[in-house]
């Protein structure tokens, strides 16, 4: 798979803030009470092929075309309905330069993408307290995303 999850691949200033934010997120009693069993790094540095694959979603005529771009980028197989959903608005993601990270809650050993808004908000508040810009506050929210 083409995804990178090592925070050492981030620029040093982001590494430092993420390290302390992740520790606080993982120790947070509120998150544990909300059902979060762990916090995971989903993605750090992203190559251009991966960014292009993400950008193709919801923009190409056929879901099969998007799936082929995913395969060429070394990514996982996605469902047809996922191939039709836009998930990024740019080809110039800060992930490409190591200036962004995606963080998500886990429940029962799996990433909890459908976690309640209260979970994402709590994680976002902790990230913001460490000087991170949280994508959950954007006009089109991107709750897992953090950057300087």
PyMOL CGO cylinders between C-alpha atoms (Angstrom):
from pymol import cmd
from pymol.cgo import CYLINDER

trace = [
    CYLINDER, 0.00, 0.00, 0.00, 1.20, 3.50, -0.80, 0.3, 1, 1, 1, 1, 1, 1,
    CYLINDER, 1.20, 3.50, -0.80, 0.12, 5.11, 2.47, 0.3, 1, 1, 1, 1, 1, 1,
    CYLINDER, 0.12, 5.11, 2.47, 2.68, 6.39, 4.95, 0.3, 1, 1, 1, 1, 1, 1,
    CYLINDER, 2.68, 6.39, 4.95, 1.87, 6.59, 8.65, 0.3, 1, 1, 1, 1, 1, 1,
    CYLINDER, 1.87, 6.59, 8.65, 5.26, 7.37, 10.23, 0.3, 1, 1, 1, 1, 1, 1,
    CYLINDER, 5.26, 7.37, 10.23, 5.20, 10.82, 11.86, 0.3, 1, 1, 1, 1, 1, 1,
    CYLINDER, 5.20, 10.82, 11.86, 8.96, 11.03, 11.26, 0.3, 1, 1, 1, 1, 1, 1,
    CYLINDER, 8.96, 11.03, 11.26, 8.04, 11.72, 7.62, 0.3, 1, 1, 1, 1, 1, 1,
    CYLINDER, 8.04, 11.72, 7.62, 6.42, 15.01, 8.65, 0.3, 1, 1, 1, 1, 1, 1,
    CYLINDER, 6.42, 15.01, 8.65, 8.25, 18.33, 8.82, 0.3, 1, 1, 1, 1, 1, 1,
    CYLINDER, 8.25, 18.33, 8.82, 9.91, 18.72, 12.26, 0.3, 1, 1, 1, 1, 1, 1,
    CYLINDER, 9.91, 18.72, 12.26, 7.58, 21.44, 13.59, 0.3, 1, 1, 1, 1, 1, 1,
    CYLINDER, 7.58, 21.44, 13.59, 4.52, 19.30, 12.81, 0.3, 1, 1, 1, 1, 1, 1,
    CYLINDER, 4.52, 19.30, 12.81, 6.20, 16.16, 14.20, 0.3, 1, 1, 1, 1, 1, 1,
    CYLINDER, 6.20, 16.16, 14.20, 6.69, 17.81, 17.57, 0.3, 1, 1, 1, 1, 1, 1,
    CYLINDER, 6.69, 17.81, 17.57, 3.13, 19.06, 17.92, 0.3, 1, 1, 1, 1, 1, 1,
    CYLINDER, 3.13, 19.06, 17.92, 1.60, 15.82, 16.64, 0.3, 1, 1, 1, 1, 1, 1,
    CYLINDER, 1.60, 15.82, 16.64, 3.65, 13.73, 19.07, 0.3, 1, 1, 1, 1, 1, 1,
    CYLINDER, 3.65, 13.73, 19.07, 2.31, 15.61, 22.10, 0.3, 1, 1, 1, 1, 1, 1,
    CYLINDER, 2.31, 15.61, 22.10, -1.23, 15.86, 20.70, 0.3, 1, 1, 1, 1, 1, 1,
    CYLINDER, -1.23, 15.86, 20.70, -1.38, 12.11, 20.00, 0.3, 1, 1, 1, 1, 1, 1,
    CYLINDER, -1.38, 12.11, 20.00, -0.27, 11.30, 23.54, 0.3, 1, 1, 1, 1, 1, 1,
    CYLINDER, -0.27, 11.30, 23.54, -3.00, 13.50, 24.98, 0.3, 1, 1, 1, 1, 1, 1,
    CYLINDER, -3.00, 13.50, 24.98, -5.63, 12.07, 22.59, 0.3, 1, 1, 1, 1, 1, 1,
    CYLINDER, -5.63, 12.07, 22.59, -4.66, 8.51, 23.52, 0.3, 1, 1, 1, 1, 1, 1,
    CYLINDER, -4.66, 8.51, 23.52, -4.82, 9.26, 27.26, 0.3, 1, 1, 1, 1, 1, 1,
    CYLINDER, -4.82, 9.26, 27.26, -8.01, 11.33, 27.14, 0.3, 1, 1, 1, 1, 1, 1,
    CYLINDER, -8.01, 11.33, 27.14, -10.69, 10.05, 29.52, 0.3, 1, 1, 1, 1, 1, 1,
    CYLINDER, -10.69, 10.05, 29.52, -13.50, 11.84, 27.63, 0.3, 1, 1, 1, 1, 1, 1,
    CYLINDER, -13.50, 11.84, 27.63, -12.62, 9.97, 24.44, 0.3, 1, 1, 1, 1, 1, 1,
    CYLINDER, -12.62, 9.97, 24.44, -12.48, 6.68, 26.31, 0.3, 1, 1, 1, 1, 1, 1,
    CYLINDER, -12.48, 6.68, 26.31, -15.90, 7.41, 27.82, 0.3, 1, 1, 1, 1, 1, 1,
    CYLINDER, -15.90, 7.41, 27.82, -17.20, 8.10, 24.30, 0.3, 1, 1, 1, 1, 1, 1,
    CYLINDER, -17.20, 8.10, 24.30, -16.12, 4.60, 23.21, 0.3, 1, 1, 1, 1, 1, 1,
    CYLINDER, -16.12, 4.60, 23.21, -12.74, 5.30, 21.60, 0.3, 1, 1, 1, 1, 1, 1,
    CYLINDER, -12.74, 5.30, 21.60, -10.36, 2.41, 22.20, 0.3, 1, 1, 1, 1, 1, 1,
    CYLINDER, -10.36, 2.41, 22.20, -7.36, 3.96, 20.42, 0.3, 1, 1, 1, 1, 1, 1,
    CYLINDER, -7.36, 3.96, 20.42, -6.22, 6.82, 18.21, 0.3, 1, 1, 1, 1, 1, 1,
    CYLINDER, -6.22, 6.82, 18.21, -4.34, 6.03, 15.00, 0.3, 1, 1, 1, 1, 1, 1,
    CYLINDER, -4.34, 6.03, 15.00, -2.36, 7.86, 12.38, 0.3, 1, 1, 1, 1, 1, 1,
    CYLINDER, -2.36, 7.86, 12.38, -4.07, 7.15, 9.08, 0.3, 1, 1, 1, 1, 1, 1,
    CYLINDER, -4.07, 7.15, 9.08, -1.74, 9.04, 6.76, 0.3, 1, 1, 1, 1, 1, 1,
    CYLINDER, -1.74, 9.04, 6.76, 1.28, 11.35, 6.84, 0.3, 1, 1, 1, 1, 1, 1,
    CYLINDER, 1.28, 11.35, 6.84, 3.38, 11.88, 3.73, 0.3, 1, 1, 1, 1, 1, 1,
    CYLINDER, 3.38, 11.88, 3.73, 1.49, 11.25, 0.49, 0.3, 1, 1, 1, 1, 1, 1,
    CYLINDER, 1.49, 11.25, 0.49, 2.96, 10.77, -2.97, 0.3, 1, 1, 1, 1, 1, 1,
    CYLINDER, 2.96, 10.77, -2.97, 1.53, 12.53, -6.01, 0.3, 1, 1, 1, 1, 1, 1,
    CYLINDER, 1.53, 12.53, -6.01, 0.10, 9.30, -7.47, 0.3, 1, 1, 1, 1, 1, 1,
    CYLINDER, 0.10, 9.30, -7.47, -1.97, 8.78, -4.33, 0.3, 1, 1, 1, 1, 1, 1,
    CYLINDER, -1.97, 8.78, -4.33, -3.15, 12.40, -4.38, 0.3, 1, 1, 1, 1, 1, 1,
    CYLINDER, -3.15, 12.40, -4.38, -4.21, 12.06, -8.02, 0.3, 1, 1, 1, 1, 1, 1,
    CYLINDER, -4.21, 12.06, -8.02, -6.10, 8.85, -7.20, 0.3, 1, 1, 1, 1, 1, 1,
    CYLINDER, -6.10, 8.85, -7.20, -7.95, 10.63, -4.37, 0.3, 1, 1, 1, 1, 1, 1,
    CYLINDER, -7.95, 10.63, -4.37, -8.66, 13.60, -6.63, 0.3, 1, 1, 1, 1, 1, 1,
    CYLINDER, -8.66, 13.60, -6.63, -10.19, 11.36, -9.32, 0.3, 1, 1, 1, 1, 1, 1,
    CYLINDER, -10.19, 11.36, -9.32, -12.95, 10.23, -6.99, 0.3, 1, 1, 1, 1, 1, 1,
    CYLINDER, -12.95, 10.23, -6.99, -16.28, 11.71, -7.97, 0.3, 1, 1, 1, 1, 1, 1,
    CYLINDER, -16.28, 11.71, -7.97, -14.78, 13.36, -11.05, 0.3, 1, 1, 1, 1, 1, 1,
    CYLINDER, -14.78, 13.36, -11.05, -14.34, 10.57, -13.60, 0.3, 1, 1, 1, 1, 1, 1,
    CYLINDER, -14.34, 10.57, -13.60, -17.22, 9.17, -15.62, 0.3, 1, 1, 1, 1, 1, 1,
    CYLINDER, -17.22, 9.17, -15.62, -16.93, 5.54, -14.56, 0.3, 1, 1, 1, 1, 1, 1,
    CYLINDER, -16.93, 5.54, -14.56, -16.30, 4.11, -11.10, 0.3, 1, 1, 1, 1, 1, 1,
    CYLINDER, -16.30, 4.11, -11.10, -14.13, 1.45, -12.76, 0.3, 1, 1, 1, 1, 1, 1,
    CYLINDER, -14.13, 1.45, -12.76, -11.80, 4.18, -14.06, 0.3, 1, 1, 1, 1, 1, 1,
    CYLINDER, -11.80, 4.18, -14.06, -11.28, 5.51, -10.55, 0.3, 1, 1, 1, 1, 1, 1,
    CYLINDER, -11.28, 5.51, -10.55, -10.64, 2.00, -9.29, 0.3, 1, 1, 1, 1, 1, 1,
    CYLINDER, -10.64, 2.00, -9.29, -7.96, 1.51, -11.95, 0.3, 1, 1, 1, 1, 1, 1,
    CYLINDER, -7.96, 1.51, -11.95, -6.24, 4.74, -10.89, 0.3, 1, 1, 1, 1, 1, 1,
    CYLINDER, -6.24, 4.74, -10.89, -6.34, 3.51, -7.27, 0.3, 1, 1, 1, 1, 1, 1,
    CYLINDER, -6.34, 3.51, -7.27, -4.79, 0.20, -8.33, 0.3, 1, 1, 1, 1, 1, 1,
    CYLINDER, -4.79, 0.20, -8.33, -2.05, 1.96, -10.33, 0.3, 1, 1, 1, 1, 1, 1,
    CYLINDER, -2.05, 1.96, -10.33, -1.23, 4.08, -7.26, 0.3, 1, 1, 1, 1, 1, 1,
    CYLINDER, -1.23, 4.08, -7.26, -0.87, 0.95, -5.12, 0.3, 1, 1, 1, 1, 1, 1,
    CYLINDER, -0.87, 0.95, -5.12, -4.01, 1.71, -3.11, 0.3, 1, 1, 1, 1, 1, 1,
    CYLINDER, -4.01, 1.71, -3.11, -6.76, -0.60, -1.89, 0.3, 1, 1, 1, 1, 1, 1,
    CYLINDER, -6.76, -0.60, -1.89, -9.84, -1.60, -3.88, 0.3, 1, 1, 1, 1, 1, 1,
    CYLINDER, -9.84, -1.60, -3.88, -12.77, 0.73, -3.24, 0.3, 1, 1, 1, 1, 1, 1,
    CYLINDER, -12.77, 0.73, -3.24, -16.47, 0.15, -3.76, 0.3, 1, 1, 1, 1, 1, 1,
    CYLINDER, -16.47, 0.15, -3.76, -18.19, 1.71, -6.78, 0.3, 1, 1, 1, 1, 1, 1,
    CYLINDER, -18.19, 1.71, -6.78, -20.20, 4.10, -4.60, 0.3, 1, 1, 1, 1, 1, 1,
    CYLINDER, -20.20, 4.10, -4.60, -16.98, 5.25, -2.86, 0.3, 1, 1, 1, 1, 1, 1,
    CYLINDER, -16.98, 5.25, -2.86, -15.39, 5.90, -6.26, 0.3, 1, 1, 1, 1, 1, 1,
    CYLINDER, -15.39, 5.90, -6.26, -18.22, 8.34, -6.94, 0.3, 1, 1, 1, 1, 1, 1,
    CYLINDER, -18.22, 8.34, -6.94, -17.65, 10.42, -3.76, 0.3, 1, 1, 1, 1, 1, 1,
    CYLINDER, -17.65, 10.42, -3.76, -15.38, 13.47, -3.89, 0.3, 1, 1, 1, 1, 1, 1,
    CYLINDER, -15.38, 13.47, -3.89, -12.87, 13.28, -1.02, 0.3, 1, 1, 1, 1, 1, 1,
    CYLINDER, -12.87, 13.28, -1.02, -10.40, 16.03, -1.92, 0.3, 1, 1, 1, 1, 1, 1,
    CYLINDER, -10.40, 16.03, -1.92, -10.63, 19.37, -3.63, 0.3, 1, 1, 1, 1, 1, 1,
    CYLINDER, -10.63, 19.37, -3.63, -6.98, 19.86, -4.53, 0.3, 1, 1, 1, 1, 1, 1,
    CYLINDER, -6.98, 19.86, -4.53, -3.97, 18.31, -6.19, 0.3, 1, 1, 1, 1, 1, 1,
    CYLINDER, -3.97, 18.31, -6.19, -1.74, 20.44, -3.93, 0.3, 1, 1, 1, 1, 1, 1,
    CYLINDER, -1.74, 20.44, -3.93, -2.36, 18.67, -0.63, 0.3, 1, 1, 1, 1, 1, 1,
    CYLINDER, -2.36, 18.67, -0.63, -0.10, 19.57, 2.29, 0.3, 1, 1, 1, 1, 1, 1,
    CYLINDER, -0.10, 19.57, 2.29, 0.33, 15.81, 2.74, 0.3, 1, 1, 1, 1, 1, 1,
    CYLINDER, 0.33, 15.81, 2.74, 2.61, 15.81, -0.33, 0.3, 1, 1, 1, 1, 1, 1,
    CYLINDER, 2.61, 15.81, -0.33, 5.15, 18.02, 1.46, 0.3, 1, 1, 1, 1, 1, 1,
    CYLINDER, 5.15, 18.02, 1.46, 4.87, 16.40, 4.90, 0.3, 1, 1, 1, 1, 1, 1,
    CYLINDER, 4.87, 16.40, 4.90, 2.89, 19.35, 6.27, 0.3, 1, 1, 1, 1, 1, 1,
    CYLINDER, 2.89, 19.35, 6.27, -0.30, 17.44, 7.12, 0.3, 1, 1, 1, 1, 1, 1,
    CYLINDER, -0.30, 17.44, 7.12, -1.47, 14.34, 8.94, 0.3, 1, 1, 1, 1, 1, 1,
    CYLINDER, -1.47, 14.34, 8.94, -4.73, 12.41, 9.16, 0.3, 1, 1, 1, 1, 1, 1,
    CYLINDER, -4.73, 12.41, 9.16, -5.68, 11.03, 12.59, 0.3, 1, 1, 1, 1, 1, 1,
    CYLINDER, -5.68, 11.03, 12.59, -8.72, 8.88, 13.40, 0.3, 1, 1, 1, 1, 1, 1,
    CYLINDER, -8.72, 8.88, 13.40, -10.40, 7.19, 16.36, 0.3, 1, 1, 1, 1, 1, 1,
    CYLINDER, -10.40, 7.19, 16.36, -10.54, 3.41, 16.64, 0.3, 1, 1, 1, 1, 1, 1,
    CYLINDER, -10.54, 3.41, 16.64, -13.13, 1.15, 18.19, 0.3, 1, 1, 1, 1, 1, 1,
    CYLINDER, -13.13, 1.15, 18.19, -12.83, -2.61, 18.58, 0.3, 1, 1, 1, 1, 1, 1,
    CYLINDER, -12.83, -2.61, 18.58, -9.58, -2.69, 16.60, 0.3, 1, 1, 1, 1, 1, 1,
    CYLINDER, -9.58, -2.69, 16.60, -10.94, -0.84, 13.55, 0.3, 1, 1, 1, 1, 1, 1,
    CYLINDER, -10.94, -0.84, 13.55, -10.87, 2.75, 12.40, 0.3, 1, 1, 1, 1, 1, 1,
    CYLINDER, -10.87, 2.75, 12.40, -14.15, 4.29, 13.55, 0.3, 1, 1, 1, 1, 1, 1,
    CYLINDER, -14.15, 4.29, 13.55, -15.00, 6.47, 10.54, 0.3, 1, 1, 1, 1, 1, 1,
    CYLINDER, -15.00, 6.47, 10.54, -18.65, 6.70, 11.63, 0.3, 1, 1, 1, 1, 1, 1,
    CYLINDER, -18.65, 6.70, 11.63, -17.78, 7.92, 15.14, 0.3, 1, 1, 1, 1, 1, 1,
    CYLINDER, -17.78, 7.92, 15.14, -20.23, 10.48, 16.54, 0.3, 1, 1, 1, 1, 1, 1,
    CYLINDER, -20.23, 10.48, 16.54, -19.46, 14.15, 15.95, 0.3, 1, 1, 1, 1, 1, 1,
    CYLINDER, -19.46, 14.15, 15.95, -18.62, 14.48, 19.66, 0.3, 1, 1, 1, 1, 1, 1,
    CYLINDER, -18.62, 14.48, 19.66, -15.67, 12.11, 19.18, 0.3, 1, 1, 1, 1, 1, 1,
    CYLINDER, -15.67, 12.11, 19.18, -14.28, 14.00, 16.18, 0.3, 1, 1, 1, 1, 1, 1,
    CYLINDER, -14.28, 14.00, 16.18, -14.81, 17.33, 17.95, 0.3, 1, 1, 1, 1, 1, 1,
    CYLINDER, -14.81, 17.33, 17.95, -12.96, 16.20, 21.08, 0.3, 1, 1, 1, 1, 1, 1,
    CYLINDER, -12.96, 16.20, 21.08, -10.02, 14.91, 19.01, 0.3, 1, 1, 1, 1, 1, 1,
    CYLINDER, -10.02, 14.91, 19.01, -10.05, 18.19, 17.07, 0.3, 1, 1, 1, 1, 1, 1,
    CYLINDER, -10.05, 18.19, 17.07, -10.06, 20.29, 20.23, 0.3, 1, 1, 1, 1, 1, 1,
    CYLINDER, -10.06, 20.29, 20.23, -7.02, 18.43, 21.52, 0.3, 1, 1, 1, 1, 1, 1,
    CYLINDER, -7.02, 18.43, 21.52, -5.21, 18.95, 18.23, 0.3, 1, 1, 1, 1, 1, 1,
    CYLINDER, -5.21, 18.95, 18.23, -6.05, 22.65, 18.24, 0.3, 1, 1, 1, 1, 1, 1,
    CYLINDER, -6.05, 22.65, 18.24, -4.79, 22.97, 21.83, 0.3, 1, 1, 1, 1, 1, 1,
    CYLINDER, -4.79, 22.97, 21.83, -1.40, 21.87, 20.46, 0.3, 1, 1, 1, 1, 1, 1,
    CYLINDER, -1.40, 21.87, 20.46, -1.38, 24.53, 17.73, 0.3, 1, 1, 1, 1, 1, 1,
    CYLINDER, -1.38, 24.53, 17.73, -2.69, 22.37, 14.91, 0.3, 1, 1, 1, 1, 1, 1,
    CYLINDER, -2.69, 22.37, 14.91, -5.18, 23.60, 12.32, 0.3, 1, 1, 1, 1, 1, 1,
    CYLINDER, -5.18, 23.60, 12.32, -8.03, 21.08, 12.37, 0.3, 1, 1, 1, 1, 1, 1,
    CYLINDER, -8.03, 21.08, 12.37, -9.83, 20.29, 9.10, 0.3, 1, 1, 1, 1, 1, 1,
    CYLINDER, -9.83, 20.29, 9.10, -13.06, 19.70, 11.02, 0.3, 1, 1, 1, 1, 1, 1,
    CYLINDER, -13.06, 19.70, 11.02, -13.52, 23.50, 11.21, 0.3, 1, 1, 1, 1, 1, 1,
    CYLINDER, -13.52, 23.50, 11.21, -13.32, 24.01, 7.45, 0.3, 1, 1, 1, 1, 1, 1,
    CYLINDER, -13.32, 24.01, 7.45, -16.29, 25.04, 5.29, 0.3, 1, 1, 1, 1, 1, 1,
    CYLINDER, -16.29, 25.04, 5.29, -16.23, 21.49, 3.92, 0.3, 1, 1, 1, 1, 1, 1,
    CYLINDER, -16.23, 21.49, 3.92, -15.07, 19.56, 7.00, 0.3, 1, 1, 1, 1, 1, 1,
    CYLINDER, -15.07, 19.56, 7.00, -12.20, 17.08, 6.84, 0.3, 1, 1, 1, 1, 1, 1,
    CYLINDER, -12.20, 17.08, 6.84, -12.30, 15.80, 10.42, 0.3, 1, 1, 1, 1, 1, 1,
    CYLINDER, -12.30, 15.80, 10.42, -9.22, 13.51, 10.33, 0.3, 1, 1, 1, 1, 1, 1,
    CYLINDER, -9.22, 13.51, 10.33, -6.97, 16.26, 8.88, 0.3, 1, 1, 1, 1, 1, 1,
    CYLINDER, -6.97, 16.26, 8.88, -4.44, 18.37, 10.82, 0.3, 1, 1, 1, 1, 1, 1,
    CYLINDER, -4.44, 18.37, 10.82, -1.78, 20.79, 9.62, 0.3, 1, 1, 1, 1, 1, 1,
    CYLINDER, -1.78, 20.79, 9.62, 0.24, 23.78, 10.80, 0.3, 1, 1, 1, 1, 1, 1,
]
cmd.load_cgo(trace, "trace")
